[in-house]
């Protein structure tokens, strides 16, 4: 199943947490722009059972807002579920 068949691009931009959650459901791993704050990660763990896996060292700065708390940030991280 292709993600684009579930949610359109415009809707995805409005609901980044939903797209993140769909990624976890279908692939068990999701990449998202994230603030890196410990309290934000705890809330993500509580809501989705996913934890941060890694934050790549050599990534280009990407201005954006955290997919969960909406704070300004400039990097992304990988999240995943452990079974």
Secondary structure, 3 states (H helix, E strand, C coil): CCHHHHCCHHHHHHCHHHHHHHHHHHHCEEEEECCCCHHHHHHHHHHHCEEEEECCCCCCCCCEECCCCCCEECCEEEEEECC
